[in-house]
Each structure stands twice: as C-alpha cells, then as structure tokens.
C-alpha cells in the first residue's frame, strides 16, 4: 500500500502530468461547486413554488442539481482541454490572449447551448457580469492590489441602473412577450396585481402577508446557507421553519380570501 501511495504521489508531482491533472481537478471543482450552488436554490424554489407530490419535488431538485453540476464539470473539461490543444499544437507551448475566448466559446456552445431553465439562468448570470465589466471603473490609489476587483464608478452605476430599470419597465408595459416568463410573473405580482378596485379591507397587510414577508426573509437566509456541511444544522432548522411558515401563510391566505370576498359582497 505504501508503494502504491508513493507512486501516486510521484505521479501527482510530476510536471509532465500537470495539464491532465489540471483538467481532472477543474472538473472535480466544477462538479462540487455546481452542486453546492444549485441544490439549496432548487430546494427552496421548488418548495416555495413547485407543484406535485414530495417525490416529484425531490426529483426536480435532484435533476436540477445534477444538470448544473455535470454541465459545469464537463464545461471545465472542454475549456481546459481546448486550451491545452490550442497551446501545444498552434502556439508552440504559449497561450495567446484570444485562446480563452475561443475555448470558452466552444465549451459554451456544447454545454450551455441547449435552452433549458438551468442553462438559461447560468448564461444570463454570466452575460450580466460581462456587461457590467464594460462600465467605467472607480479611481483607485496607485498601490491598489492588482489582483483585487476594481469597483464600478458610482456615476456609471447610477446611469446603468437607470437605463436598466427604464428599459425593463418599458418592455414590461409594451413588449412583455419578449421578457423572461419568471420576470413577467414577478412584475405582474408587484405592479399589476389588484391595481384597481382596491378596498380598505384588502389594502392593508394582514397576518398572512406578514407571514409571507417573513417567509421571504427566511428564504434568503436559507439560500445563503451554502456553506454545507458546516451550517447543515442551521439549514435543516431553517427548512423546517420555512415549511411551517408556508403552512401558516397558506391557511391565512385562504381565510383572508374568504373575508375579502365577503367584504366586497357587502359593498355591492
């Protein structure tokens, strides 16, 4: 056993195997990171808004987690392999500045080109960061660390925020069919739900809406519990509390709906 361990150690430390080991390690890291990010997100979102039996919900959670983790792991393998091939066959062992773009484009085409909810979320997340990277940066001192992210200039951020919100509101009102379905549903809830004929008995928040607000706050806390397994006990406790709050809110919402209907019938 000691001889086998020694041979493996020597193989891992051999510079000739660095490229292959880099691909394997990258795939492993992509698999772990993808699962760690997607699982709590899918767990909370499916619990909140999913339909079906508990078995169906768990199947959706596992499917989304597996898809995110596997695609990210395979993307890293394709990206690093393409970089290695281009560098060794066409660059005489040196990497050009355009090579990461070419390798990323090939990996993105094969692994994230299919339009699925998970792929679409990942691509939209990346494109928003790419757009933000084009914004002017704030002034920093000369001794600012070179490897530290330079923040966006405040004026540029204000203009970017104004343009973004102006554009999304115009699209929501005039071209809503071009927006993402989840975004449209959220904006309908905020800007259009019960916009007219609001009665006093339905205008003020009830214990049901307060429960919903608390539920949303706890959801954000639960989502942040991605430091698994260090915070697994807090995460399980939050999930149990979330389930209880969801039951309370559902019962209160049903009761309040009946009261609203009776109140509106009395107004007629």
C-alpha positions in Angstrom: 0.0 0.0 0.0 2.8 2.4 0.8 4.5 1.7 -2.6 1.2 2.5 -4.3 0.8 5.7 -2.4 4.4 6.7 -3.2 3.8 6.0 -6.9 0.6 8.1 -6.9 2.4 10.9 -5.1 5.2 10.9 -7.6 2.7 10.9 -10.5 0.8 13.8 -9.0 4.1 15.8 -8.5 5.4 15.0 -12.0 5.3 18.2 -14.1 4.6 16.2 -17.2 1.2 15.3 -15.8 0.3 18.8 -14.8 -2.0 19.5 -17.7 -4.0 16.3 -17.3 -4.3 16.8 -13.6 -5.4 20.4 -14.1 -8.3 19.1 -16.2 -9.3 16.5 -13.7 -9.2 18.9 -10.8 -11.1 21.5 -12.7 -13.9 19.0 -13.4 -14.0 18.0 -9.8 -14.2 21.6 -8.6 -16.9 22.4 -11.1 -18.9 19.3 -10.0 -18.7 20.3 -6.3 -19.3 24.0 -6.9 -22.3 23.4 -9.2 -23.9 21.1 -6.7 -23.3 23.4 -3.8 -24.8 26.4 -5.6 -27.8 24.7 -7.3 -29.0 22.3 -4.5 -30.1 25.0 -1.9 -31.5 27.2 -4.7 -33.5 24.4 -6.2 -34.6 23.1 -2.8 -36.1 26.5 -1.7 -37.6 27.4 -5.1 -39.3 24.1 -5.6 -40.5 24.1 -2.1 -42.0 27.6 -2.5 -43.4 27.5 -6.0 -43.2 23.9 -7.2 -46.2 21.6 -7.7 -46.7 17.9 -7.3 -46.1 15.3 -4.7 -43.0 15.4 -2.4 -41.5 12.7 -4.6 -41.9 14.8 -7.7 -40.4 17.8 -5.9 -37.3 15.9 -4.8 -37.0 14.6 -8.4 -37.0 18.2 -9.7 -34.4 19.2 -7.1 -32.0 16.3 -7.8 -32.4 16.8 -11.6 -31.6 20.5 -11.5 -28.6 19.9 -9.2 -27.3 17.1 -11.3 -27.7 19.1 -14.5 -25.9 22.1 -13.1 -23.1 20.2 -11.6 -22.4 17.9 -14.6 -22.6 20.6 -17.1 -20.2 22.8 -15.2 -17.8 19.9 -14.7 -17.9 19.0 -18.4 -17.6 22.6 -19.4 -14.4 22.9 -17.4 -13.0 19.8 -19.1 -13.8 21.1 -22.6 -12.4 24.5 -21.8 -9.1 23.3 -20.3 -8.7 20.6 -23.0 -9.2 23.1 -25.8 -6.7 25.5 -24.2 -4.2 22.7 -24.0 -4.7 21.6 -27.6 -4.5 25.1 -29.0 -1.4 25.9 -26.9 0.5 22.8 -27.8 -0.5 22.5 -31.5 -0.7 26.0 -32.7 1.1 28.3 -30.2 4.4 26.5 -29.6 3.5 26.0 -25.9 2.5 29.6 -25.3 -1.1 30.9 -24.7 -2.4 33.8 -26.7 -4.9 36.3 -25.3 -7.6 35.1 -27.7 -7.3 31.5 -26.6 -9.6 31.7 -23.5 -12.3 33.3 -25.7 -12.1 30.5 -28.3 -12.0 27.7 -25.7 -14.9 29.3 -23.7 -17.0 29.7 -26.9 -16.5 26.1 -27.8 -17.4 24.9 -24.3 -20.4 27.2 -24.1 -21.7 26.1 -27.4 -21.7 22.4 -26.5 -22.6 22.5 -22.8 -24.9 25.5 -22.4 -26.2 25.9 -26.0 -29.4 23.9 -25.3 -32.1 26.1 -23.9 -33.1 24.7 -20.5 -34.0 26.6 -17.4 -30.7 25.9 -15.7 -28.6 26.8 -18.8 -30.6 30.0 -19.3 -30.0 31.1 -15.7 -26.3 30.4 -16.0 -25.9 32.2 -19.3 -28.0 35.2 -18.1 -25.9 35.4 -14.9 -22.7 35.5 -17.0 -23.9 38.0 -19.5 -24.9 40.4 -16.8 -21.4 40.3 -15.4 -19.9 40.7 -18.9 -22.0 43.9 -19.5 -21.1 45.2 -16.0 -17.4 44.6 -16.8 -17.7 47.2 -19.6 -18.6 50.0 -17.2 -16.0 52.6 -16.2 -14.1 51.8 -13.0 -13.7 54.0 -10.0 -10.4 55.7 -9.3 -8.1 53.7 -7.0 -4.8 54.6 -5.4 -1.6 53.7 -7.0 -0.8 51.0 -4.5 -4.2 49.3 -5.1 -3.7 45.5 -5.3 -3.5 44.3 -8.9 -5.4 41.1 -8.2 -8.3 42.9 -6.5 -11.5 43.8 -8.3 -11.8 47.5 -9.1 -15.3 48.7 -8.2 -17.6 50.4 -10.7 -17.7 54.1 -10.8 -20.7 55.4 -8.8 -21.9 57.7 -11.6 -21.6 55.0 -14.2 -23.5 52.6 -11.9 -26.3 55.2 -11.4 -26.7 55.6 -15.2 -26.5 51.9 -15.7 -29.2 51.3 -13.1 -31.5 54.0 -14.5 -31.1 52.7 -18.1 -31.7 49.1 -16.9 -34.9 49.9 -15.0 -36.2 52.2 -17.6 -35.7 49.5 -20.3 -37.3 46.7 -18.3 -40.3 48.8 -17.4 -40.8 49.8 -21.0 -40.5 46.2 -22.1 -42.9 45.1 -19.4 -45.6 47.6 -20.5 -45.1 47.5 -24.2 -43.2 44.2 -25.2 -43.8 41.9 -22.2 -43.9 38.8 -24.5 -40.1 39.3 -25.0 -39.2 39.2 -21.3 -38.4 36.1 -19.3 -41.6 34.4 -18.0 -40.4 34.3 -14.4 -39.6 38.1 -14.5 -43.1 38.8 -16.0 -44.8 36.8 -13.3 -42.9 38.7 -10.6 -43.6 42.1 -12.1 -47.2 41.2 -12.5 -47.3 40.5 -8.8 -45.7 43.7 -7.9 -47.1 46.2 -10.5 -50.4 44.8 -11.7 -51.9 42.6 -9.1 -55.0 44.2 -7.6 -54.1 47.5 -9.2 -57.7 48.6 -9.4 -60.8 48.4 -7.2 -58.7 48.1 -4.1 -60.9 48.1 -1.0 -59.9 49.1 2.5 -60.3 45.6 3.8 -57.8 44.3 1.2 -55.4 47.2 1.1 -53.8 46.9 4.5 -51.4 44.0 5.2 -52.8 41.0 7.1 -51.1 38.4 9.2 -51.0 36.4 6.0 -49.0 38.9 4.1 -46.8 39.5 7.1 -46.1 35.7 7.2 -45.3 35.8 3.5 -42.8 38.6 4.1 -41.2 36.7 7.0 -41.1 33.6 4.8 -39.3 35.5 2.1 -36.7 36.8 4.6 -36.1 33.3 5.9 -35.8 32.1 2.3 -32.9 34.4 1.7 -31.2 33.2 4.9 -31.8 29.6 3.8 -30.3 30.4 0.4 -27.2 31.8 2.0 -26.7 28.6 3.9 -24.4 27.2 1.1 -21.5 26.6 3.4 -22.5 22.9 3.7 -21.8 20.9 5.7 -20.6 23.5 8.2 -24.1 25.0 8.5 -26.2 21.9 7.8 -27.9 22.0 11.2 -29.0 25.7 10.7 -30.1 24.9 7.2 -32.3 22.0 8.3 -33.7 24.1 11.1 -34.5 26.9 8.6 -36.1 24.5 6.2 -38.4 23.1 8.8 -39.3 26.6 9.9 -39.9 27.5 6.3 -42.3 24.6 5.8 -44.2 25.6 9.0 -44.4 29.2 7.9 -45.6 28.2 4.4 -48.5 26.2 6.0 -49.5 29.1 8.3 -49.4 31.6 5.4 -51.4 29.2 3.1 -54.1 28.8 5.8 -54.2 32.6 6.5 -54.3 33.4 2.8 -57.3 31.1 2.3 -59.1 32.6 5.3 -58.3 36.2 4.2 -59.6 35.5 0.7 -62.9 34.5 2.1 -63.1 37.6 4.2 -62.2 39.8 1.3 -64.9 38.2 -0.8 -67.5 38.7 2.0 -66.3 42.3 2.4 -66.6 43.0 -1.3 -70.0 41.4 -1.5 -71.2 43.6 1.4 -70.0 46.7 -0.6 -72.2 45.9 -3.5 
